[in-house]
């Protein structure tokens, strides 16, 4: 749990949430049943901050007594992931009982934007033992599916589904994970070729700009001429123009080559890790940075980011964080991580059995 946001922070987060227009629908689907059962319905952001709560006045007042109010973050409680945090980290329905720092059970289901594959937040039920009833997760899954179907048939919002973190950023590069890299702008999402993604990634990480020779060293595994680089930059600038990125405030200058108005998801993951925010880091991280790229700077950043995330997960000793990490392709052969999972998972649980079997297979090789 964290201290609550002030009124202006909460208002800004609500306004920027892709779920804002669907909150009345969520209340219609689950709010009445929650009030009758004496529990609370919550709608969160991707980091687990509570943006909206619905319930009876007496139940809301009681929850306020133990700190459950709009603007607080409940993904990580007492040093461990709650059901909410686990749902956001693993993208799978989850629930948690009462425990240290969590006076009431929590059940939650993540909500994703099917148009872009981005995480919008979660729907959750808390405030009483009814949150652990078998039907609750099914009801949450059904409501989340309804919200996602509405998102699928709605025009893209005036901005990326998960707002960029920098006030000066007008576009978000999505570079991590096995899917093709994309650029999110207020005009929608554009796919990027590998070379353009490499150039944008390198320039986004060098806000002061780079001269041509340095840009070549960081992007190309073999030397190329200045003419080749200039031609590629011209094609990239045209692609940015066609995507609407330049109209949105993105700028690609020369002498030196400098990119402004763009943020990338790898940088956001690193920023989350730097402040100890493991759940948001796992939520943001789609997998290795531009897998398959042999650009020297990408190779360096990929190894650096993957190592930092792995170290944070193993150092946290959180079973749920390990589960989320082990779902990544890069962790498939990580014997140390599977061994840690085999120790941390509850005895007799399917997850522990899976971890032990995977570890045995790795050690048998």
C-alpha positions in Angstrom: 0.0 0.0 0.0 1.2 3.6 -0.7 0.1 7.0 0.4 -2.9 8.2 -1.6 -2.5 10.7 -4.5 -3.8 14.2 -4.0 -7.0 15.3 -5.7 -5.2 16.7 -8.8 -3.1 13.5 -9.3 -6.1 11.3 -9.0 -8.1 13.4 -11.4 -5.4 13.4 -14.0 -5.0 9.6 -13.7 -8.7 9.0 -14.1 -8.8 11.3 -17.1 -5.9 9.5 -18.7 -7.2 6.0 -18.1 -8.5 4.1 -21.1 -11.1 2.6 -18.7 -12.6 6.0 -17.8 -15.5 5.8 -20.2 -16.3 2.2 -19.2 -16.5 2.7 -15.4 -20.3 3.1 -15.5 -20.5 -0.2 -17.4 -18.3 -1.9 -14.8 -20.5 -0.5 -12.0 -23.6 -1.8 -13.8 -22.1 -5.2 -14.3 -20.7 -5.8 -10.8 -21.4 -2.8 -8.5 -24.9 -3.9 -7.4 -23.8 -7.4 -6.6 -20.8 -6.1 -4.7 -23.0 -3.8 -2.6 -25.4 -6.6 -1.8 -22.5 -8.9 -0.8 -20.9 -6.2 1.4 -17.7 -6.0 -0.7 -16.1 -3.3 -2.9 -15.6 -3.2 -6.6 -12.3 -1.4 -7.6 -11.0 -0.3 -11.0 -7.2 0.3 -11.1 -4.5 1.6 -13.3 -1.7 -0.7 -14.7 0.4 -0.2 -11.6 -2.4 -1.2 -9.2 -3.5 2.3 -8.1 -7.2 2.4 -7.2 -8.9 4.9 -9.5 -12.5 4.1 -8.7 -14.3 2.3 -5.9 -18.0 1.2 -5.7 -19.8 -0.2 -2.7 -22.2 0.6 0.1 -21.4 3.8 2.1 -20.8 1.8 5.3 -18.4 -0.6 3.5 -16.5 2.3 1.9 -16.2 4.0 5.3 -14.9 0.8 6.8 -12.4 0.3 4.0 -11.1 3.9 4.5 -10.3 2.9 8.0 -7.7 0.4 6.8 -6.4 2.6 4.1 -8.3 1.4 1.0 -9.2 4.7 -0.7 -8.9 6.0 -4.3 -5.4 6.9 -5.2 -3.6 4.2 -3.1 -1.6 1.4 -4.7 -2.4 -2.2 -3.5 -0.4 -4.3 -5.9 2.4 -4.9 -3.4 1.4 -5.3 0.2 3.6 -6.3 3.1 6.5 -7.0 0.7 4.4 -9.5 -1.4 2.1 -9.3 -4.4 -1.6 -9.1 -3.5 -4.2 -10.8 -5.7 -4.4 -7.5 -7.5 -0.6 -7.3 -8.0 -0.4 -10.9 -9.2 -3.2 -10.4 -11.7 -1.4 -7.4 -13.1 2.0 -9.1 -13.2 0.8 -12.4 -14.7 -2.2 -11.1 -16.7 -4.1 -14.1 -15.2 -7.0 -14.0 -12.7 -5.8 -14.2 -9.2 -6.9 -13.8 -5.6 -5.2 -13.5 -2.2 -6.4 -14.1 1.4 -5.9 -11.8 4.3 -2.2 -11.4 5.2 0.4 -9.0 6.7 -0.7 -5.5 5.6 -3.8 -6.8 3.8 -6.8 -6.8 6.2 -9.1 -8.2 3.6 -9.0 -10.8 0.7 -8.5 -9.5 -2.8 -9.6 -11.0 -6.2 -8.7 -9.3 -9.5 -8.6 -9.8 -13.2 -6.5 -7.7 -15.6 -8.1 -5.7 -18.4 -6.2 -5.3 -21.7 -6.8 -3.2 -24.7 -7.3 -5.6 -27.6 -6.5 -2.9 -30.2 -3.0 -2.5 -29.0 -2.3 -5.4 -26.5 -1.6 -2.9 -23.8 -2.5 -3.3 -20.1 -5.3 -0.9 -19.1 -5.6 -1.8 -15.4 -7.7 -4.3 -13.5 -11.1 -5.0 -12.0 -11.0 -6.2 -8.4 -13.2 -7.3 -5.5 -12.1 -6.8 -1.9 -13.5 -5.9 1.5 -14.8 -9.3 2.8 -14.6 -13.0 2.6 -17.0 -13.0 -0.3 -14.1 -11.9 -2.4 -12.8 -15.4 -2.2 -16.1 -17.1 -3.3 -15.6 -19.4 -6.3 -17.9 -17.4 -8.6 -16.1 -14.0 -8.0 -13.2 -14.6 -10.4 -15.7 -15.9 -13.0 -17.8 -12.7 -12.6 -14.7 -10.6 -12.9 -13.5 -12.4 -16.0 -16.9 -11.9 -17.6 -16.9 -8.2 -16.8 -13.3 -7.8 -18.0 -14.2 -9.5 -21.3 -17.2 -7.2 -21.7 -15.0 -4.1 -21.2 -12.4 -5.5 -23.6 -15.0 -6.1 -26.3 -16.2 -2.5 -25.9 -12.6 -1.3 -26.3 -12.2 -3.4 -29.4 -15.0 -1.6 -31.2 -14.1 1.9 -30.0 -11.9 4.3 -31.9 -8.4 4.6 -30.5 -8.1 7.3 -27.8 -6.2 10.5 -28.3 -3.0 9.0 -27.1 -1.5 5.6 -26.2 -3.5 3.3 -24.0 -0.9 3.6 -21.3 0.2 7.3 -21.1 3.8 7.9 -21.5 5.7 8.9 -18.3 7.6 11.9 -19.6 5.7 15.2 -19.8 7.6 16.0 -22.9 6.9 12.7 -24.7 4.3 12.7 -27.5 4.8 9.1 -28.6 5.8 5.7 -27.1 8.1 3.2 -28.7 7.2 -0.4 -27.8 10.4 -2.4 -28.3 10.4 -5.2 -25.7 9.0 -8.6 -26.4 8.5 -10.9 -29.4 5.9 -8.8 -31.2 6.9 -6.4 -34.0 8.0 -3.1 -32.6 5.5 -0.3 -32.8 5.2 3.5 -32.3 2.1 4.7 -30.4 1.0 8.3 -31.2 -2.2 10.2 -30.7 -3.1 9.2 -34.2 -2.8 5.4 -33.5 -0.2 2.7 -33.6 2.3 2.2 -36.5 4.4 -0.9 -37.0 8.2 -0.4 -37.4 10.8 -2.3 -39.4 13.8 -3.5 -37.5 16.3 -0.9 -38.7 13.9 2.0 -38.0 13.2 0.6 -34.6 16.9 0.3 -33.9 17.5 3.9 -35.0 14.6 5.2 -32.9 15.7 3.1 -29.9 19.3 4.4 -30.0 18.3 8.0 -30.5 15.6 7.9 -27.8 18.3 6.8 -25.4 20.6 9.7 -26.4 18.5 12.9 -25.8 21.5 15.1 -26.5 21.8 13.7 -30.0 24.6 11.7 -31.8 26.8 12.6 -34.8 26.6 10.4 -37.8 29.8 8.4 -37.0 28.6 7.6 -33.5 25.1 6.7 -34.7 26.6 4.2 -37.2 28.8 2.6 -34.5 25.8 2.1 -32.2 23.3 0.8 -34.8 25.3 -1.0 -37.5 27.2 -4.2 -36.8 29.3 -3.4 -39.9 30.6 0.0 -41.0 28.4 1.9 -43.5 28.9 5.1 -45.3 27.4 8.4 -44.4 25.3 8.3 -47.5 23.7 5.0 -46.4 22.9 6.5 -43.0 21.4 9.7 -44.5 19.2 7.6 -46.8 18.0 5.5 -43.9 17.2 8.6 -41.8 15.3 10.1 -44.8 13.2 7.0 -45.0 12.6 7.0 -41.2 11.6 10.7 -41.3 9.1 9.9 -44.1 7.7 7.0 -42.0 7.3 9.3 -39.0 5.5 11.8 -41.1 3.1 9.2 -42.6 2.3 7.8 -39.1 1.4 11.3 -37.8 4.2 11.3 -35.3 5.7 14.6 -36.6 2.2 16.3 -36.4 2.0 15.0 -32.8 5.2 16.8 -31.7 7.9 14.2 -32.5 11.0 15.7 -34.0 13.9 14.1 -35.8 16.7 16.5 -36.3 20.2 16.3 -37.9 23.7 17.7 -37.1 23.5 16.1 -34.6 20.9 13.4 -35.2 18.5 14.1 -32.3 15.0 12.6 -31.5 12.6 14.4 -29.2 9.1 13.8 -28.1 9.5 10.0 -27.9 9.8 7.6 -24.9 10.4 3.9 -25.1 9.2 1.0 -23.0 12.7 -0.3 -22.2 13.6 3.1 -20.6 10.3 3.0 -18.6 11.1 -0.5 -17.3 14.6 0.7 -16.2 13.0 3.7 -14.5 10.6 1.4 -12.6 13.4 -0.8 -11.5 15.5 2.1 -10.3 12.8 3.2 -7.9 12.1 -0.4 -6.8 8.7 -0.6 -8.5 8.9 -4.3 -9.5 5.2 -4.8 -10.4 5.1 -1.9 -12.9 8.4 -3.0 -14.4 7.0 -6.5 -15.0 3.8 -5.1 -16.4 5.8 -2.9 -18.8 8.4 -5.5 -19.9 7.2 -7.5 -22.8 10.4 -9.6 -23.1 13.9 -9.0 -24.5 14.6 -5.7 -26.2 14.3 -6.1 -30.0 15.1 -9.8 -30.0 17.0 -10.7 -33.2 18.7 -7.3 -33.5 22.5 -7.3 -33.7 22.9 -3.6 -33.4 25.7 -3.0 -30.9 23.8 -0.6 -28.7 20.7 -2.8 -28.7 22.8 -5.8 -27.7 24.2 -3.8 -24.8 20.9 -2.4 -23.6 19.1 -5.8 -24.0 21.6 -7.6 -21.8 21.6 -4.7 -19.3 17.9 -4.5 -18.9 17.3 -8.3 -18.8 20.0 -8.7 -16.2 18.6 -5.9 -14.1 15.0 -7.3 -14.2 16.2 -10.8 -13.4 18.2 -9.6 -10.5 15.3 -7.6 -9.1 13.0 -10.5 -9.4 15.3 -13.0 -7.8 16.3 -10.5 -5.1 12.6 -9.9 -4.2 12.0 -13.6 -3.3 8.4 -13.1 -4.4 6.8 -16.2 -5.8 4.3 -14.2 -7.9 7.1 -12.1 -9.4 9.0 -15.2 -10.2 6.0 -16.7 -11.9 5.6 -13.6 -14.1 9.4 -13.7 -14.9 9.4 -17.4 -15.7 6.6 -16.9 -18.2 9.0 -14.9 -20.4 10.8 -16.8 -23.2 14.2 -15.6 -21.9 13.7 -17.5 -18.6 12.9 -20.9 -20.1 16.5 -22.1 -19.6 17.2 -20.2 -16.4 17.9 -23.0 -13.9 18.6 -20.6 -11.0 15.2 -18.9 -11.4 13.4 -22.2 -11.7 15.2 -23.4 -8.5 14.2 -20.3 -6.7 10.6 -20.9 -7.8 10.7 -24.5 -6.6 11.7 -23.2 -3.2 9.2 -20.3 -3.0 6.0 -21.9 -4.4 3.7 -23.4 -1.8 4.3 -27.0 -1.1 2.0 -29.3 -3.1 0.9 -26.5 -5.4 0.8 -27.0 -9.2 3.2 -24.2 -9.7 5.8 -25.8 -7.4 5.4 -29.1 -9.2 5.9 -27.4 -12.6 9.0 -25.6 -11.3 10.5 -28.8 -9.9 9.8 -30.7 -13.1 11.3 -27.9 -15.2 14.4 -27.7 -12.9 14.9 -31.5 -13.1 14.7 -31.4 -16.9 17.3 -28.6 -17.1 19.7 -30.4 -14.7 19.4 -33.6 -16.7 20.8 -32.0 -19.8 
